Amino acid sequence: TWNGQEWRVDEILDSLIIDDVITPTIVVALYNGGQRRNFEYFPQKPAAQLQAAFSDSVLSEISKRYGSDSSFSVNSDNYLRYMVEEVKSFVD
């Protein structure tokens, strides 16, 4: 993770399954795009509807805070499509 700490998903799920709190579960963890992460998660439709000056300001702030290259564009629709059409269909 970003802070070097383990989420302990496997241990927690094992415990919940053993205690019959939940049924056996599949966990799918996707690698994120590093510096592109914020642009993969930022909702694309609202981003497209922002006024240019505000949009530039928001994207610039994301870039400064998280070390992203400001030349990246919002790409969340493609990321969502990838998760639903490729990853989920593979898991199903």
C-alpha positions in Angstrom: 0.0 0.0 0.0 1.0 3.6 -0.2 2.0 3.7 3.5 3.8 0.3 3.5 1.3 -1.4 5.8 -0.5 -4.6 5.1 -4.3 -4.6 4.9 -4.4 -8.1 6.4 -7.4 -9.0 4.1 -6.4 -12.7 4.0 -6.1 -13.1 7.8 -9.4 -11.2 8.5 -11.3 -13.1 5.8 -9.9 -16.4 7.1 -11.1 -15.6 10.6 -14.6 -14.6 9.4 -14.9 -17.7 7.3 -13.7 -20.0 10.1 -16.2 -18.4 12.5 -19.0 -18.8 9.9 -19.6 -15.1 9.8 -19.3 -15.0 6.0 -19.2 -17.6 3.3 -15.9 -18.2 1.4 -15.1 -15.1 -0.6 -12.9 -14.2 -3.6 -10.9 -11.0 -3.2 -9.7 -9.3 -6.3 -7.1 -6.6 -5.8 -6.2 -4.4 -8.8 -2.9 -2.7 -9.2 -3.5 1.1 -9.6 -1.8 3.3 -12.1 0.5 5.0 -9.6 0.6 8.7 -10.6 -2.4 8.1 -12.8 -4.5 6.7 -9.9 -6.4 9.9 -9.1 -7.3 10.3 -12.8 -8.5 6.7 -12.9 -10.8 7.3 -9.9 -12.0 10.9 -10.5 -15.6 10.7 -12.0 -15.2 11.4 -15.7 -18.7 12.8 -16.5 -18.6 15.4 -13.7 -15.0 16.3 -14.7 -16.1 16.9 -18.3 -18.8 19.2 -17.1 -16.6 21.5 -15.1 -15.8 24.9 -16.4 -12.3 25.0 -17.9 -10.7 27.3 -15.3 -12.1 25.2 -12.4 -11.2 21.9 -14.1 -7.6 23.1 -14.7 -7.5 24.2 -11.0 -8.8 20.8 -9.7 -6.5 18.7 -11.9 -3.5 20.9 -11.0 -4.3 20.5 -7.3 -4.5 16.7 -7.7 -1.2 16.8 -9.5 0.5 18.9 -6.8 -0.9 16.9 -3.9 -0.3 13.4 -5.2 2.7 14.0 -7.5 0.8 13.3 -10.7 1.8 14.7 -14.0 -0.8 17.4 -14.8 -0.8 16.3 -18.5 -2.8 13.2 -17.5 -6.5 13.3 -18.3 -9.4 11.8 -16.3 -9.7 8.2 -17.4 -12.2 6.7 -15.0 -14.7 5.5 -17.6 -12.0 3.4 -19.2 -10.8 2.1 -15.8 -14.4 1.2 -14.9 -14.9 -0.5 -18.2 -11.7 -2.5 -17.7 -12.9 -3.6 -14.2 -16.4 -4.6 -15.3 -15.8 -6.1 -18.8 -12.4 -7.7 -18.3 -11.6 -8.3 -14.7 -15.1 -9.1 -13.4 -15.9 -11.3 -16.5 -12.7 -13.2 -15.9 -13.5 -13.8 -12.2 -17.1 -14.8 -13.0 
